[in-house]
Amino acid sequence: MPGGGLAGELGGAEHLASMVTAYMLAETVVTPLVGKFGDMFGRRVVFQVSVLVFGIGSPLCGFRRQPRRAGGRFAASRVSAPVA
């Protein structure tokens, strides 16, 4: 997760900390679920879904030019990265 440029866009280090926290929280919550889904549906299917989620989330991050105005959508697009 790029930090320096993101902190500048968000207006300071206090916002960077919240973004890193959101990223780590999403990663922590999703990791056991992905493992369970891999056991249930097969690793290949789970990998393909992960690539799809990442493929949708990454452009959303790129299209968010003004994170302050985008609000929750910007944060949701950033959090989708570790989900994939």
Secondary structure, 3 states (H helix, E strand, C coil): CCCHHHHHHHCCHHHHHHHHHHHHHHHHHHHHHHHHHHHHHCHHHHHHHHHHHHHHHHHHHHHCCCHHHHCHHHHHHHHHHHHC
